[in-house]
């Protein structure tokens, strides 16, 4: 249930609220036991597919399965469309990190994405990009014509637009055995998230400035995550760093509310939903100045070079110790977060659908 899953799950009800005319078929894996249909939307139905995700024959097998549905338009939210099976095709490209940082992927993933992205953008009738940065990358790296690509920003889970109560936060901290305040990172533990740099800055924060707050890493173990845990051991941070997995959204909202700050030192993000979630809740954001994160955070957070260990250390110290700075970031963050809504995302997406059909 990463970023692409969140994209689909929140886009569907927003589309249903805007469009009662067109018929939608939501394509599920046969292994998916949950029906992700918007409630009260009779023009949405479910169809089950057998084609496994990320299989080398996916584009051909999926096309064959789609033929009986006689689709006018297919939207592929994970960018790789089938070779056939619909009259027109829209794809969403969330990021092109595999072009910039192929070393951050496993060999199998690297082959899968690099072999298919150029074909996918050629095959698609239109390409949606999560950010202006990704749209620019599509033009510069893959030659996608400007008129064929549209930037449509994402939005946060609506749950995060309503901060949790004090009682909910307190109960969550007890459940996870966390203190009243801590530093927070949210994201899958994989190389492009640049967690080792955060750990080195955190180590300096503790030893050079005496800041004794724990660091909480929330997210699953992705590929090539060994460097994260090796750095924790190297810096002797085993007692100061907590790693939490499987945290539900309701609890994550409470962690945002309790955290002194959210740190996102990623080398590359297609959008950066944790930054938006944190700003809604009132958690100050320190983020990388790379890729799409400046679009999401704007002037509402502190943006830094992801390789600048000293800069990250100083920024975290400032937010923790300077209450005026902290409150300013919180106020600006809430204002920035309100600029992104799923209604806007769905309306822009629906406009693409209608243009193509």
C-alpha positions as CSV (number, residue, x, y, z in Angstrom):
1,X,0.0,0.0,0.0
2,X,2.6,2.5,-1.1
3,X,2.2,5.8,-3.0
4,X,0.7,4.3,-6.2
5,X,-1.9,2.3,-4.3
6,X,-2.8,5.5,-2.4
7,X,-3.1,7.3,-5.7
8,X,-5.6,4.7,-7.1
9,X,-7.6,4.4,-3.9
10,X,-8.2,8.2,-3.5
11,X,-8.6,8.9,-7.2
12,X,-11.5,6.4,-7.6
13,X,-14.0,8.0,-5.1
14,X,-13.1,11.5,-6.3
15,X,-13.9,10.5,-9.9
16,X,-17.1,8.9,-8.8
17,X,-18.2,12.1,-7.1
18,X,-17.6,14.0,-10.4
19,X,-18.8,11.5,-13.0
20,X,-22.0,9.6,-12.9
21,X,-22.3,9.3,-16.7
22,X,-19.4,7.1,-17.9
23,X,-19.0,3.4,-17.0
24,X,-15.9,2.5,-15.1
25,X,-14.4,-1.0,-14.8
26,X,-11.9,-1.3,-11.9
27,X,-9.4,-4.0,-12.7
28,X,-8.3,-6.2,-9.8
29,X,-5.8,-8.9,-9.4
30,X,-7.4,-12.3,-8.7
31,X,-5.5,-12.3,-5.4
32,X,-7.1,-9.1,-4.2
33,X,-10.0,-10.0,-1.8
34,X,-11.0,-6.4,-1.2
35,X,-13.4,-4.6,-3.5
36,X,-12.1,-1.1,-4.0
37,X,-15.3,0.3,-5.5
38,X,-16.6,3.7,-4.6
39,X,-19.7,3.4,-2.4
40,X,-23.0,4.6,-4.0
41,X,-21.5,4.6,-7.6
42,X,-23.5,2.2,-9.8
43,X,-21.5,3.2,-12.8
44,X,-18.4,1.5,-11.3
45,X,-17.9,-2.2,-11.4
46,X,-15.1,-4.7,-10.6
47,X,-13.4,-7.1,-13.0
48,X,-10.8,-9.8,-11.9
49,X,-7.6,-10.4,-13.9
50,X,-5.2,-13.3,-13.8
51,X,-2.1,-11.6,-15.3
52,X,0.6,-11.3,-12.6
53,X,2.0,-7.8,-12.0
54,X,5.5,-7.1,-13.3
55,X,5.7,-10.3,-15.3
56,X,7.8,-10.2,-18.5
57,X,4.8,-11.2,-20.5
58,X,2.5,-8.7,-18.7
59,X,1.8,-6.4,-21.6
60,X,0.6,-9.2,-23.9
61,X,-1.3,-11.4,-21.4
62,X,-3.1,-8.3,-19.9
63,X,-4.1,-7.2,-23.4
64,X,-5.7,-10.5,-24.1
65,X,-7.6,-10.4,-20.8
66,X,-8.9,-6.9,-21.6
67,X,-10.3,-7.6,-25.0
68,X,-13.7,-8.9,-23.9
69,X,-14.3,-5.7,-21.9
70,X,-14.2,-3.6,-25.1
71,X,-12.8,-0.6,-23.3
72,X,-12.8,2.8,-24.9
73,X,-10.0,4.0,-22.6
74,X,-7.6,2.3,-20.2
75,X,-5.8,4.2,-17.5
76,X,-2.6,2.4,-16.2
77,X,-1.6,4.1,-12.9
78,X,1.7,2.3,-12.8
79,X,2.8,3.5,-16.2
80,X,3.1,0.3,-18.2
81,X,0.0,-0.3,-20.5
82,X,-0.9,-3.5,-22.2
83,X,0.1,-3.9,-25.9
84,X,-3.6,-3.9,-26.9
85,X,-7.0,-4.3,-25.3
86,X,-8.4,-0.7,-25.3
87,X,-8.9,1.9,-28.0
88,X,-7.0,4.6,-26.1
89,X,-4.5,4.5,-23.3
90,X,-3.5,6.9,-20.5
91,X,-0.6,6.2,-18.2
92,X,0.6,7.9,-15.1
93,X,4.4,8.2,-14.6
94,X,5.1,8.9,-11.0
95,X,8.8,9.3,-11.3
96,X,11.8,8.4,-13.4
97,X,14.2,7.6,-10.6
98,X,15.3,4.4,-12.3
99,X,16.8,6.5,-15.1
100,X,18.8,8.8,-12.8
101,X,19.7,6.2,-10.1
102,X,19.7,2.7,-11.7
103,X,22.1,1.6,-9.0
104,X,19.2,2.0,-6.4
105,X,17.2,-0.9,-7.9
106,X,17.7,-4.6,-7.9
107,X,18.9,-6.0,-11.2
108,X,15.5,-7.5,-12.0
109,X,13.6,-4.3,-11.3
110,X,16.2,-2.3,-13.2
111,X,15.7,-4.5,-16.3
112,X,11.9,-4.4,-15.9
113,X,11.6,-0.6,-15.8
114,X,14.4,0.3,-18.2
115,X,13.2,-2.1,-20.9
116,X,9.6,-0.8,-20.8
117,X,9.5,2.9,-20.0
118,X,10.4,4.1,-23.5
119,X,7.9,1.7,-25.1
120,X,5.2,2.7,-22.6
121,X,5.4,6.5,-23.3
122,X,5.4,5.9,-27.0
123,X,2.4,3.5,-26.8
124,X,0.3,5.8,-24.6
125,X,-2.1,8.3,-26.1
126,X,-1.5,10.6,-23.1
127,X,0.9,10.7,-20.1
128,X,0.0,12.1,-16.7
129,X,2.9,13.2,-14.5
130,X,2.6,13.7,-10.7
131,X,4.8,16.8,-10.9
132,X,6.2,19.4,-13.2
133,X,9.6,17.9,-12.5
134,X,8.6,14.5,-13.8
135,X,6.9,16.1,-16.8
136,X,10.1,17.9,-17.6
137,X,12.0,14.6,-17.2
138,X,9.7,12.9,-19.6
139,X,10.4,15.6,-22.2
140,X,14.1,15.7,-21.7
141,X,15.0,12.1,-21.1
142,X,12.3,10.3,-23.2
143,X,11.3,12.9,-25.8
144,X,7.7,13.0,-24.9
145,X,6.0,15.9,-26.7
146,X,4.8,18.7,-24.5
147,X,1.2,18.3,-25.7
148,X,1.2,14.6,-24.8
149,X,2.1,15.1,-21.1
150,X,0.1,16.8,-18.4
151,X,1.1,17.6,-14.8
152,X,-1.6,16.6,-12.3
153,X,-0.6,16.9,-8.7
154,X,-1.7,14.4,-6.1
155,X,-3.3,15.1,-2.7
156,X,-3.1,13.6,0.8
157,X,-5.4,10.9,2.2
158,X,-8.5,12.9,3.4
159,X,-7.9,11.3,6.9
160,X,-4.9,13.6,7.3
161,X,-6.9,16.8,6.7
162,X,-8.4,16.4,10.2
163,X,-5.7,16.4,12.9
164,X,-6.2,13.7,15.6
165,X,-7.3,14.5,19.1
166,X,-5.0,14.8,22.0
167,X,-6.4,11.5,23.4
168,X,-5.9,9.7,20.1
169,X,-2.2,10.9,20.0
170,X,-1.6,9.8,23.6
171,X,-3.1,6.4,23.1
172,X,-1.0,5.8,20.0
173,X,2.2,6.8,21.8
174,X,1.4,4.3,24.5
175,X,0.7,1.6,22.0
176,X,4.1,2.1,20.3
177,X,6.0,2.9,23.5
178,X,7.1,6.3,22.2
179,X,7.9,9.5,24.2
180,X,5.9,12.7,23.8
181,X,8.3,14.0,21.0
182,X,10.7,12.5,18.5
183,X,12.1,13.0,15.0
184,X,10.2,11.2,12.2
185,X,11.0,9.7,8.8
186,X,8.2,8.1,6.7
187,X,8.9,6.0,3.6
188,X,10.1,2.6,2.4
189,X,13.6,1.8,3.4
190,X,15.3,1.8,0.0
191,X,18.4,3.6,-1.3
192,X,16.8,6.6,-3.0
193,X,15.3,7.6,0.4
194,X,18.8,8.4,1.6
195,X,18.2,7.3,5.2
196,X,22.0,6.8,5.9
197,X,22.5,10.5,5.5
198,X,19.7,11.3,7.9
199,X,21.2,8.9,10.4
200,X,24.6,10.6,10.2
201,X,23.0,14.0,10.7
202,X,21.0,12.6,13.6
203,X,24.1,11.2,15.1
204,X,25.7,14.7,14.9
205,X,22.6,16.3,16.4
206,X,22.8,14.0,19.4
207,X,26.5,14.2,20.0
208,X,27.3,17.8,19.0
209,X,24.1,19.5,20.2
210,X,22.9,17.2,22.9
211,X,19.4,16.7,21.4
212,X,18.2,13.5,23.0
213,X,15.0,12.8,21.0
214,X,14.7,9.4,19.4
215,X,14.4,9.0,15.6
216,X,11.5,6.9,14.4
217,X,11.6,5.3,11.0
218,X,8.2,4.4,9.7
219,X,8.0,2.2,6.6
220,X,8.6,-1.3,5.2
221,X,11.9,-2.8,4.3
222,X,12.4,-2.2,0.6
223,X,15.1,-3.5,-1.7
224,X,18.8,-2.9,-0.9
225,X,18.0,-1.7,2.6
226,X,21.1,-3.2,4.3
227,X,23.0,0.1,4.4
228,X,20.3,1.6,6.7
229,X,20.8,-1.0,9.4
230,X,24.6,-1.1,8.9
231,X,24.7,2.7,9.5
232,X,22.7,2.3,12.7
233,X,25.2,-0.2,14.0
234,X,28.2,1.8,12.8
235,X,27.0,4.9,14.6
236,X,25.9,2.9,17.7
237,X,22.3,4.2,17.4
238,X,20.5,0.9,18.2
239,X,19.0,2.4,21.3
240,X,18.0,5.7,19.8
241,X,16.4,4.6,16.5
242,X,13.1,2.9,16.3
243,X,11.8,1.1,13.1
244,X,8.1,0.7,12.8
245,X,6.3,-1.2,10.0
246,X,2.7,-1.9,9.2
247,X,1.5,1.4,10.8
248,X,-2.1,2.1,9.8
249,X,-3.0,5.6,8.6
250,X,-4.9,6.5,11.8
251,X,-1.8,5.8,13.9
252,X,0.5,7.5,11.4
253,X,-1.6,10.7,11.7
254,X,-1.0,10.6,15.4
255,X,2.8,10.1,14.9
256,X,2.8,13.2,12.7
257,X,1.0,15.1,15.4
258,X,3.5,14.1,18.1
259,X,6.7,14.4,16.0
260,X,9.0,17.4,16.4
261,X,9.6,17.3,12.6
262,X,9.4,15.1,9.5
263,X,12.7,14.6,7.7
264,X,12.7,13.5,4.0
265,X,16.2,13.5,2.6
266,X,15.3,11.6,-0.6
267,X,17.5,11.8,-3.6
268,X,14.4,11.6,-5.8
269,X,10.6,11.6,-5.2
270,X,7.9,11.6,-7.8
271,X,5.7,13.6,-5.5
272,X,6.4,13.0,-1.8
273,X,3.0,12.3,0.0
274,X,4.5,12.1,3.5
275,X,5.5,15.8,3.3
276,X,1.9,16.7,2.4
277,X,0.4,14.5,5.1
278,X,2.7,16.0,7.7
279,X,1.9,19.6,6.7
280,X,-1.8,18.9,7.0
281,X,-1.4,17.5,10.5
282,X,0.9,20.4,11.7
283,X,4.3,18.7,11.6
284,X,7.2,20.8,10.4
285,X,8.9,19.4,7.3
286,X,12.6,19.3,6.4
287,X,13.0,17.9,2.9
288,X,15.4,17.4,0.1
289,X,15.7,20.2,-2.6
290,X,15.7,17.6,-5.3
291,X,13.1,16.4,-7.9
292,X,9.4,17.2,-7.0
293,X,9.7,17.9,-3.3
294,X,10.2,21.7,-3.8
295,X,6.8,21.7,-5.7
296,X,5.0,20.0,-2.8
297,X,6.7,21.7,0.1
298,X,7.1,25.2,-1.5
299,X,8.2,27.8,1.1
300,X,6.4,25.9,3.9
301,X,9.4,23.8,4.8
302,X,13.2,23.8,4.9
303,X,14.8,22.5,1.7
304,X,18.3,21.1,1.7
305,X,20.8,19.3,-0.4
306,X,20.4,15.6,0.4
307,X,24.1,15.1,0.7
308,X,24.7,18.0,3.2
309,X,25.0,16.2,6.6
310,X,25.9,19.3,8.5
311,X,23.0,21.2,6.9
312,X,20.5,18.6,7.9
313,X,21.9,18.5,11.4
314,X,21.6,22.3,11.8
315,X,18.1,22.4,10.3
316,X,16.9,19.7,12.7
317,X,18.5,21.5,15.7
318,X,16.8,24.8,14.6
319,X,13.3,23.3,14.4
320,X,13.7,21.5,17.7
321,X,15.1,24.4,19.6
322,X,13.5,27.5,18.0
323,X,9.8,27.6,18.8
324,X,9.2,30.6,16.6
325,X,10.7,28.8,13.6
326,X,8.7,25.7,14.4
327,X,5.4,27.6,14.6
328,X,6.1,29.4,11.4
329,X,6.7,26.2,9.6
330,X,3.5,24.7,11.0
331,X,1.4,27.6,9.9
332,X,2.9,27.8,6.4
333,X,2.7,24.1,6.0
334,X,-1.0,23.9,6.7
335,X,-1.6,26.7,4.2
336,X,0.5,24.9,1.6
337,X,-1.2,21.6,2.1
338,X,-4.6,23.0,1.4
339,X,-3.5,23.8,-2.2
340,X,-3.7,20.0,-3.1
341,X,-7.1,18.3,-3.2
342,X,-8.3,15.0,-4.7
343,X,-11.2,16.9,-6.3
344,X,-8.7,18.9,-8.3
345,X,-6.8,15.8,-9.2
346,X,-9.9,13.9,-10.3
347,X,-11.2,16.9,-12.3
348,X,-8.0,17.2,-14.2
349,X,-7.8,13.5,-14.8
350,X,-11.4,13.3,-16.0
351,X,-10.7,16.1,-18.4
352,X,-7.9,13.9,-20.0
353,X,-10.3,11.0,-20.2
354,X,-13.0,13.1,-22.0
355,X,-10.5,14.7,-24.3
356,X,-9.3,11.2,-25.5
357,X,-12.8,9.7,-25.9
